[in-house]
Amino acid sequence: MEPISVVLVLMFMTIAFIAVRMLNKERDGKLRYERDTDAIKRASLSHEELLRRGREAIAQDRTQDAVNYLSVAANAGHLESLLEIGKLTYKINHETAGHWFLMASLQHSPIAHYYLGKIAQRERNEELMVDHFTQAAALGHVPAMVELAERARDSGNLREAQRWYHSAYESGDSDSYFQLGRVLAQSGQQDQAREIFTDLSQQGDKRAAYELYALAERDGDDTAARAWLALGAKDGDNDCRFILAGKYLDQGQENEAEQLFSAAADSGHLPSMAALGRFLWESNRRDQGLIWLETSAQRGSSEGMWNYHLALETLGRLEEAEEWLSDAARAGNKQALEKIGSNTEALGIQSDDAPGRRDCKNCDGALTPQAAFCHLCGNRV
């Protein structure tokens, strides 16, 4: 290539580079101008208008626009905007959300204290969690009262649980009335508990029948207990169906028992699935029984796992049976643990003394970690 041609090419490349640089500067300048103009426009809007536009952006999934609008009002201390942007960022970044909720809490917002309590809970800062929930509850925030009640109940502080459930109920939370009844029963105040559950039953709360059955059973009043079980089963309470079905079986009334087990199992009641599976298997309807046993086992019933393992052994499917035996033992099934015996450690299974193991106070059956009731006798725990 001639020297003159090389020079011309270099000149053209230089001119093109300079042109591109100038276009980029112009574009960047326009973008900065637009951003600055948008910021000026947002700053000129009222807090209420910023809040309105922020909520509109949230509804349209324009998160960044929502943050842009809400942050202007929030930084100016507008409480509703602080709460709105706090809730929005809570789903994304708890640290950022905590900043906004902390600003809102300085204005004594119960919602802000509640969310700060939830953030502390996630961070396992119990002291800070309780402090914020308590401040929220003192300002009338019902979910915070329920959080405190549940925490007190789970830690065995039943008097404190009663106080917060009572406060939540008086503040309009109807479920706390039911929970108050359960805590009263648990703390030995049977008459007060019975009064609450009778009131709830008259109001049409179908959960009350089981609680009244349990109170009557505890008092040794078999007639009243049977009557409440029958009412609960009729109203569709699956726990009542399950227990009443067991009583029918004890009396040899197999048709009645099967109907109740089936109704509860079809509604997704795990103990009834396991019981129905075993009943059908032992009634020589093995195909149907095996389906229910497998379903209950797969969904986490230790009783279902145990009986499914026995069924598989009978069918000669020994490798599968061994796996379900191990799973049943890991879930705390006593029969499975006894059968495995000294092999529990090799299989990585917790012993009876392992932390987290619980037994039913009514029948001494092993309970799964998250069980709300005993899969053997139906007693709520």
N, C-alpha and C positions, 0 to 999 in steps of 0.2 A: 504494500500500500504506500502511495506517495505521502511524503511528509505533510503536504498541504491537506490531504484527506484526513490524516490522523488528527491534525489540529482542528479541523472542522467538526469531526466526531466528538472530540473532547469538549469543544465549545457547546455543541448541542446538548450533550449530557449534563454539562454544568447548568445551562439555562433550564433544562427540564427539572433538575434537582431543586434549583432555586424556586421554580414555579410551584412544585409540589409542596415545598416548605411554606410558601406564602399561602397556598390554599389550605394547608393544615392549620396554620395560624389563624386564618380567617374563620375556619370552621370551629376551632377551639374557642375563639373569641365569641362567636355566635352562641355556642353552648354555654359559656360562662355568662354571657349576657342573659340568655334564657333562664339559666338557673338563678341568677341574681334577681331577674325580673319576677320569677315565680316566688322567690323568698320574700321580695318586697310586697308582692300581692298577698301572700299568706300573712305577713306581718300586719297588713292593713285590715284583715278580716277580724270580726268580733270572735270571742272565745266560743260562743254558741254556734257560729257559722263554721268555725274550724272543727268543732266537735261533730256537727252535722255532716260535713264533708268527709271527715275521718270515718264515721260510721258507714257512710255510703260506700267509701272505698273498701272497707272491711267486707261489706255485703257482696261486693263485686270481686273479692279476692285480689284486690290491688294493695297488697300489704305495705309496700314501700310508700305509696301515696298516702296511705292511712297514717303511717308513722310520721311522714312529713307534716301533715296537717295537725295531728294530735300533739306532736312534740312542741310545736310553737305555743299552743295553749297550755300544755302541761308545764313547760318551763316557766310560764308566767304564773303558775300556781293554781290553775283552774282545776278544781277537784274532779269533776266528771271526766275531764280529759286525762287526768292522771290515772284514774281507775281504768278507763278504756284502753289506754296504751299499755298499762300494766297487765291487763288481761290478755291483750294481743301478744305482747312479748313473752308472757308467761309460757305460752305454747312453744316458744322458740329458744329463749335464753333466760334462765331463772335469775342470773346475776343482773341482767338489764331490767327485768321485771321488778326485782327487789329494789332497784334504785327508784323507780317510779312509785312503787307502793310505799317505800319509806317516806318519800315526799308527801304522799297522801296521808300517811299515818300521823304526820305532824299536825294535820287538820282534824285529828280524832276520828278518822274514818274506820268504822268497824270492818268494812269489806277489806280495806288495806291491811289491817292487823290480821284478819283471817288468812289472806294470801301469804303474808309474811310468815305466819305460823305453818302454812303448808310447805313453803320453801324450806323453813328450818326443819320440818319433818323429813323432807327428802334428804336433807344434809345430815340427818341424825343428830341434830342439835336439840336435845329434848328440853333443856332449860329454856332456850329461846322460843321453842315451839309453844310450850305451856304459857309462857309470858304473853305472847301475842294472842293465842286463843283466849286467854283469860281477859285480856283487854277488849278483844272483839266481843266476847260474851257479855262483859259488863256494859258494853254499849248497845246490847240488845240483839246481837247477831246470832240467830238460831243455829245455823250449821256449826258455829264454834262451840255452842253449848253442847251439841250432840257429840262433837269430837272429844270434849272434856269428859262427858258422861261415859263414852265408850272406853276412853283411856282409864278412867277410874274403875269401871267395871272389870276390865281385863286385868288390872293390877290387883283386884280384890278389895279395893276401897269402895264398898257398897254404899256407905253413907254419902260419900261424895258423888257417886253415880246417881243416887236418888235425888240429890239436890239439883244436879244439872238437868236430869231428865224432867224433873218437875218444872224447872224454869223454862225448858224448851217447850213443854206441853202448854204451859200458861202463856207462852209467846206465840202459840198457834200451831205447833208441830204435833199433829195427831198421832204419829207413830211413836213419839216419845211417851205417850200415855201407856201404850202397850209395853214398851221397854221398861217403863217404871214398874209396871205390874210384875214383870219377870224378875227385876232386881229385888223387889219386895219379897217375892216368893223365895228367891235365893237366899235372902238374909233372914228367913224365918218368920216374916210378917205375913202369915198366911191369910188372915182375915182381910187385911187391906188389899192384898193381891187378888183375893177372890172377889172382892167388891169391884175392883177395876175390871177384871175379866168378865164378870157378869154384866156390867154396864156396857162393855164393848160388844159382848154377844148380843145384847138387846139392840145395839146400834147396827148389827149386821156384820160385825167383823168376824170372819170365818176362822181366823187364827185362834180366837178365844176359846173355842171348844176344847182344843188339845190342852191348853193351859189349865182349864177347869178340870179336865180329866186327870191331869197330873196331880193337881192339888187333892182331888178326891182319892186318888190312888195312894197318895202319901198319907192321907188321913185314915186309910183302911175302909173307906166307904165304897164297897164294890158296886152297889146299885147305882150310885151317882156317877161313878167312874164309867160304868158301861153305858149309861144314858148319854153322857157327854161324848164318848167315843162314837156312839151311833149317830148322834147329831152332827159331829164333825165329819164323819164318813159320808153322810148324806149330803152335806154341804160341799163336799169335794176336797176336804183336807186330806192330803196324801199320807201324812203321819198317822192320822186316825184310821184311815183305811188299812194301813200296814199293820198296825197293832191289833185292830179288830179282826183282821184276817188271820193273824196268828192265834187269837183266842178261838176263832171258829175251827181252825185246824186241831187245836187241843181238844175240842169237843166233838171232833169227827165230822164236822159240817164242811166237807171239802168243796162242794159247789159254791157255797157262800164265800169261802176263803178265796177260791180261784177268781171269782168275780171281782172281789176287792183288790187282790194283788194285780189283776190285769188292768183294772181302771187306774190304779196308781202307777203301774209300770208304763202304761201308754202315755201318762202325763209326764214321764221323765223322772219318776221317783226311783233313785238308785237302789235303796234297800229292797224295794218291791221288785225291781228287775231281778236281783239276785235270788230273792225268795221264790218268785214265780218260776225262774229257771230251775231251781232245785225241785220245786213241787212237780213241775211237768216231767222232769227227768225221772223222778221217783215214781211217777204215775205211768211210766212206760210210754211217754210221749217224748222220746229222746231227741228227735230232730228239733222240735219246738223248744224243748228245754235247753238244748245246747246253744241255740241262737241267743236266748235271753242270758244264759250264763256268760257267753262270750261278750255280749254287749255290756253287761254290768262290769265284767272284769276290765274290759278296755276303757271303761269310763272311770275306773278307780275304786270300785268296791272291793275291799279286801275279802269279804265273804264270797263275793262273786268269783274272785281269783282262786280262792281255796276250792270251791265247789267245781269250778271249771277245770282245775287241775285234776281233781278226782275223776271227773267225767272223761277227761283225756286219757288218764291212766287206764280206765276201764276199756276204752276204745283201742288201747295199745299204742297211742301216740305219745310215747314216753319222753321223747326229747322236748316236745312242746309242754308236756305236763310238768317237767322239771323246771322249765323257765317260769311258768305261772306259779309254781310253788315258791320259787325264789321271790317273785314279785309280791306274792301274798305276805311272805315273811317281812319283806322290806316295808310293806304297808302296815305292819303291826299285827297281823292275824296270829292269834295265840296258837291255834292248831298247827299252822304252818311253821311257826317258830319251834314248837315242840317236836315236830316231825324232822326238821332239819337238824335240831340239836346242836352239837358241837361244831357243825359246819358253817354256822352263821358268820363267823369272823372271816373265813376263807371267801365267802360269797359277798363280803362287804355289807353285811346286814347288821343293823343296830341290835344290841342286846336289850333285854327288858329294862335295864337300868339306864339306857341311853337318854340324853336330854331330848325333850319334846315328846316322849312317849306318854300317852294318856290312856287310862282305863275308865270305863263307864262306872259311875258310882252306884248304879242301880243293879247291874248284872255282872260287873267286873270284866266285861268284854273289852277287847282292845279297840281303841278309836284311831281313825286316821287323823293326821295332823290338823286338817281343816274341818273335821266333822262337826256338824251342828247338832247331830243326834246319833244315838247308838244304832248300828246296823243290825244288832241282835235283838234288842228289846224295844227300840224306838224311843228310849228316854232322851229328851233334849239335854244338851250339856252346855 
